[in-house]
């Protein structure tokens, strides 16, 4: 499900975020155990990974929160089960040309913290709600600076 581009006043795009943060995405294959997933999350210091058979197609996404919720229900035996048992398989995605304002709204409405970026049906990056908020704060600060300069006659 791609969220589509927004026609609002803000012009920051997802591609701008990826240009600053990079396009690397940590993925794990579907047969990865939950135990191995935890190692990947800890070693990479990240909160979610994309489940992918080849690093380009998306089978699902799994987060720390998914692990905690399922461990609470199923206990330690879950650690040796594949991540496919706890991942979200209906993954919302965005594209590089989508605007941060529409992505922020979508992530907030659906309580999503990490969203894969897809172009031509291939995984090309991932953005977090923190990335989106940071980019919008930066954009607002730049707009404010330009307005102050204008009001002070610097243009």
CORTA-V395730 format. One record per residue. SS is DSSP state (H for helix, E for strand, - for the rest). PHI is phi in whole degrees, 0 to 359 (* if undefined). PSI is psi in whole degrees, -180 to 180 (NA if undefined). Layout:
# CORTA-V395730
ss=SS phi=PHI psi=PSI
ss=SS phi=PHI psi=PSI
This chain:
# CORTA-V395730
ss=- phi=* psi=111
ss=E phi=266 psi=135
ss=- phi=281 psi=-18
ss=- phi=82 psi=160
ss=- phi=281 psi=156
ss=- phi=250 psi=153
ss=- phi=249 psi=20
ss=- phi=290 psi=-178
ss=- phi=291 psi=-34
ss=- phi=288 psi=145
ss=- phi=242 psi=3
ss=- phi=292 psi=132
ss=E phi=249 psi=164
ss=H phi=298 psi=-35
ss=H phi=302 psi=-33
ss=H phi=294 psi=-39
ss=H phi=296 psi=-47
ss=H phi=296 psi=-33
ss=H phi=298 psi=-36
ss=H phi=278 psi=-42
ss=H phi=266 psi=-19
ss=- phi=100 psi=170
ss=- phi=249 psi=5
ss=- phi=296 psi=135
ss=- phi=230 psi=128
ss=- phi=279 psi=126
ss=E phi=233 psi=159
ss=E phi=226 psi=148
ss=- phi=287 psi=157
ss=- phi=304 psi=-30
ss=- phi=279 psi=-2
ss=- phi=302 psi=137
ss=E phi=282 psi=159
ss=H phi=299 psi=-38
ss=H phi=301 psi=-46
ss=H phi=294 psi=-36
ss=H phi=301 psi=-46
ss=H phi=301 psi=-38
ss=H phi=296 psi=-44
ss=H phi=298 psi=-47
ss=H phi=301 psi=-45
ss=H phi=291 psi=-47
ss=H phi=295 psi=-36
ss=H phi=268 psi=-7
ss=- phi=54 psi=51
ss=- phi=232 psi=166
ss=- phi=257 psi=-11
ss=E phi=202 psi=154
ss=E phi=227 psi=153
ss=E phi=272 psi=134
ss=E phi=269 psi=121
ss=- phi=212 psi=135
ss=- phi=288 psi=-22
ss=- phi=222 psi=5
ss=- phi=84 psi=-2
ss=- phi=236 psi=-43
ss=- phi=275 psi=150
ss=- phi=250 psi=119
ss=- phi=267 psi=-30
ss=E phi=179 psi=-175
ss=E phi=219 psi=144
ss=E phi=222 psi=137
ss=E phi=237 psi=169
ss=H phi=305 psi=-40
ss=H phi=298 psi=-40
ss=H phi=300 psi=-44
ss=H phi=299 psi=-49
ss=H phi=299 psi=-47
ss=H phi=299 psi=-43
ss=H phi=284 psi=-35
ss=H phi=297 psi=-39
ss=H phi=299 psi=-38
ss=H phi=277 psi=-36
ss=H phi=246 psi=-11
ss=- phi=73 psi=-170
ss=H phi=304 psi=-34
ss=H phi=304 psi=-24
ss=H phi=299 psi=-30
ss=H phi=301 psi=-27
ss=H phi=261 psi=8
ss=- phi=267 psi=158
ss=E phi=288 psi=152
ss=H phi=298 psi=-21
ss=H phi=300 psi=-23
ss=H phi=283 psi=-17
ss=- phi=237 psi=-7
ss=- phi=286 psi=161
ss=E phi=272 psi=123
ss=- phi=260 psi=-11
ss=- phi=258 psi=85
ss=- phi=271 psi=126
ss=- phi=281 psi=137
ss=E phi=231 psi=168
ss=E phi=226 psi=172
ss=- phi=245 psi=162
ss=- phi=301 psi=-29
ss=- phi=271 psi=-4
ss=- phi=292 psi=153
ss=E phi=268 psi=146
ss=H phi=299 psi=-34
ss=H phi=296 psi=-40
ss=H phi=287 psi=-35
ss=H phi=294 psi=-44
ss=H phi=302 psi=-46
ss=H phi=298 psi=-44
ss=H phi=295 psi=-44
ss=H phi=295 psi=-39
ss=H phi=291 psi=-48
ss=H phi=300 psi=-41
ss=- phi=261 psi=6
ss=- phi=55 psi=50
ss=- phi=253 psi=132
ss=- phi=258 psi=-22
ss=E phi=224 psi=131
ss=E phi=228 psi=122
ss=E phi=295 psi=147
ss=E phi=254 psi=127
ss=E phi=236 psi=137
ss=E phi=222 psi=130
ss=- phi=52 psi=44
ss=- phi=62 psi=23
ss=E phi=233 psi=141
ss=E phi=292 psi=122
ss=E phi=238 psi=1
ss=E phi=169 psi=-179
ss=E phi=211 psi=142
ss=E phi=235 psi=146
ss=E phi=254 psi=164
ss=H phi=299 psi=-32
ss=H phi=296 psi=-40
ss=H phi=299 psi=-43
ss=H phi=294 psi=-48
ss=H phi=297 psi=-44
ss=H phi=301 psi=-44
ss=H phi=294 psi=-39
ss=H phi=289 psi=-36
ss=H phi=296 psi=-43
ss=H phi=299 psi=-43
ss=H phi=296 psi=-43
ss=H phi=295 psi=-39
ss=H phi=295 psi=-40
ss=H phi=295 psi=-45
ss=H phi=299 psi=-43
ss=H phi=299 psi=-45
ss=H phi=299 psi=-43
ss=H phi=295 psi=-40
ss=H phi=295 psi=-43
ss=H phi=298 psi=-46
ss=H phi=300 psi=-42
ss=H phi=297 psi=-48
ss=H phi=296 psi=-29
ss=- phi=272 psi=5
ss=- phi=77 psi=24
ss=- phi=277 psi=-2
ss=- phi=249 psi=NA
